[in-house]
Amino acid sequence: MEQFEHISVEQTHELLKQNKARLVDIRDEQSFEAAHVEGAVHLTNGTLQQFMSQTDFETPVIVCCYHGISSQQAAQFLIHQGFDEVYSMDGGFEAWRSALPFVSSSSD
């Protein structure tokens, strides 16, 4: 795979349920802290090296942003870093929020 692929919220949910992929969230810290998909890794410039050292390059990685736009660039970047299978989640966290349960710090 030289190019990232698009993936739907439903397909993402299925892969995560089966433990077949890792989800990274590239939104800003305040947004991530306020609400995110359970198990998502907050990927920032500061956490990138750690994520790469702890993640098998053969593990599918799904990138989530706000609306599915920024995640495309990040997904392509991860392909260039050597990950075999990278997806950009269409619709981003906003699509997930309207379709599926998520972790919210306000409900704690």
Order of alpha helices (4+ residues) and beta strands (2+ residues): beta-alpha-beta-alpha-beta-beta-alpha-beta-alpha-beta-alpha-beta
